Amino acid sequence: MSVQLTRGQAPAVAPGRAEPHVRKEFLPFAVPMLGEEEIAAVVECLRSGWLTTGPRAEAFELAFAGFLGCRHALAVTSCTAALHLALEAVGVRPGDEVITSPMTFTATGAVIEHLGARPVLVDCDAATLNLDPGLLEAHLTPRTRAIMPVHFAGHPCEMDRILAVARHHRVAVVEDAAHALPAAHHGRRIGTLGDVTCFSFYVTKTITTGEGGMATTDRDDLAERMRTMRLHGMTRDAWKRYRGDGSWAYDVLDAGFKYNLTDIAASIGIHQLHRCDAFHLRRQAIARRYTAAFAGLPGLAVPPPVAGGVHAWHLYVMRLEPGALTLDRDGFLHQLRVRNIGASVHFRPLHLLTHYRQRYGFVAGDLPNATAAAARVFSLPIYPRMTDQDVDDVIDAVLEIARGYRR
Ligand SMILES: *Cc1c(COP(=O)(O)O)cnc(C)c1O
């Protein structure tokens, strides 16, 4: 989290430029919205004596599947765990290739490598920063096992086109929907489209359980494989063995993982899910106010509208054209911080990170759209706990910087 700067620490004002208007208190980039219901549910869970995976995790899964309209939802410890289980279940094995987007968090690429497979990075669309479906065919090889689109910032990917390519070539689609709850593509919720969709309940995401994730699927075979592999490869859930009517007997079918979500976390998730649509309405309203205030500012671009879908607005990502102002993106972020506004960058694209550069030999000029975005993007705070005054402060700060550093 960013360091809090007070007026006294603000750098000297350039000649001819007005003193920056500084918010009294630092506005963090992200803060979760937890209420008395979540607190009471956790206390009740602790009092019940059942802390690990059990009835609350099962209730969370049922509610989540009902919310999206999918057959199966499996609660796990993180979106990273969900992605790992999903790729394993669709059959990704050593030597395989998985196509994904560079505009993502490293977890998306890491889980591919955990299975001994190779992440194949396809450039993103210059406007949406989502994987460009038009580039898929050129990157498919006989070793391609899956395509992993990432719904960047909550902007739904062009799933029709991605699914058509995947079906034609008989490869699986595992969606990284860490940003995409709730989002939709042509009237269908993200989480009901690909073979498996993976959600995150990390503390900055649109709903949270502290740490947690969910894998959704309509395929019974994939659900069964993920259910087994999420808990040691065992044939039945431990909590069923310890119920009064349970039997101690179990078998192990494979070397599984330990990815089950606790009932403590699930008890938070149940209440967060109840409020998911209300949170979303608030984020939509903030996004509308930002876009109304910033559209048409020279050198700054607002997020593009969604063509035939619903944006989850996990992130509000703006872009600063190089050379348009007398300061660059990092300078802009610094000026926001001077004004006590927390902001962030999503993401440093995978192909520019040391590990991926060294392992796969990316060079300057690779993935030009993602590379260009890397130097320009910044994310403004957008979360339901923000007051109208907080939103005004962000707007005032962005306008003041954009005007004060005009060429
Ligand atoms: C947050 C995030 C993840 C990882 O989620 P965890 O629940 O923290 O494992 C994966 N992909 C993207 C795009 C993310 O933003």
PDBQT file of the ligand as one rigid body, heavy atoms in Angstrom, charges set to zero:
ROOT
HETATM    1  C1  LIG A 501      -5.830 -11.488  -8.167  1.00  0.00    +0.000 C 
HETATM    2  C2  LIG A 501      -5.585 -12.218  -9.459  1.00  0.00    +0.000 A 
HETATM    3  C3  LIG A 501      -5.291 -13.589  -9.512  1.00  0.00    +0.000 A 
HETATM    4  C4  LIG A 501      -4.977 -14.398  -8.291  1.00  0.00    +0.000 C 
HETATM    5  O1  LIG A 501      -6.012 -14.419  -7.372  1.00  0.00    +0.000 OA
HETATM    6  P1  LIG A 501      -5.736 -15.069  -5.919  1.00  0.00    +0.000 P 
HETATM    7  O2  LIG A 501      -7.118 -15.311  -5.389  1.00  0.00    +0.000 OA
HETATM    8  O3  LIG A 501      -4.972 -14.056  -5.146  1.00  0.00    +0.000 OA
HETATM    9  O4  LIG A 501      -4.970 -16.318  -6.152  1.00  0.00    +0.000 OA
HETATM   10  C5  LIG A 501      -5.213 -14.209 -10.734  1.00  0.00    +0.000 A 
HETATM   11  N1  LIG A 501      -5.380 -13.514 -11.875  1.00  0.00    +0.000 NA
HETATM   12  C6  LIG A 501      -5.633 -12.201 -11.877  1.00  0.00    +0.000 A 
HETATM   13  C7  LIG A 501      -5.831 -11.498 -13.171  1.00  0.00    +0.000 C 
HETATM   14  C8  LIG A 501      -5.722 -11.502 -10.668  1.00  0.00    +0.000 A 
HETATM   15  O5  LIG A 501      -5.926 -10.185 -10.662  1.00  0.00    +0.000 OA
ENDROOT
TORSDOF 0
